[in-house]
């Protein structure tokens, strides 16, 4: 009998990485000094990232070292940065942190109940693993799936081929990457949405997904994720089946029968 798995996104779901607050600002500052003029390298890299994502070049879209090297070469800047080293330098609390106190106990509970636990992230292993180790996450994952290892990235369901067994649920905070991945794969799509209103909080996680208030939350999230470029409702493939406010709720979702099914 094949093992059953739950897969998790990392950034925004389980942990805060140092990229936005520390890594990109250091890149901006260093490259600006080299160039002798203030540059918004983060913006330039983000534009290239979005371009590659639209072309479904998922692996290349998250190769920050590669994109930065190309950008520097195009501007005849000969110096180079090692982004992995910058990430490691900033892997200290509170620059990085878990997004909930109950995350580690919840992951242990899933493992104790016999489920395989895998991280499925669009960040390269060299950027993610140092953060995972520092926060105590690394030891709780049986597999860490990343684009350069899998040959693709989310939302392409082929990224789940590295997980040997049946994936029963994928958990994440993005509709375009995580919810869509789960729905394309045919497993339970679990959307992490923190700071719910009391009206939604009192509902069961499976009931929240179909609530009218969640429709608006998803619409707003979708517009943010797509930068308003899609002037259309949230696609069905990007609508979650389950909404949780905390990872701790996941245990009851997976081990309580769905009476509405």
Protein Blocks (a to p, Z undefined) as FASTA:
>chain_A
ZZddddddfehplmccfklmmmmmmmmmmmmmmnopacdfklmmmmmmmmmmmnopaklm
mmmklmmmmmmmmnopabdcdfklmmmmmmccfkbccfbfklmmmmmmmmmnopacdddd
fbdfklmmmmmmmnommmmpfbdcdfklnopacfbfklmmmpgcjdfbdcdfbfklmmmm
mmmnopacddddehiafklmmpcfklmmmpmklmmmmmmmmmmmnnomagcdddfklpcf
bdcfbfklmmmmmmgccfkZZ
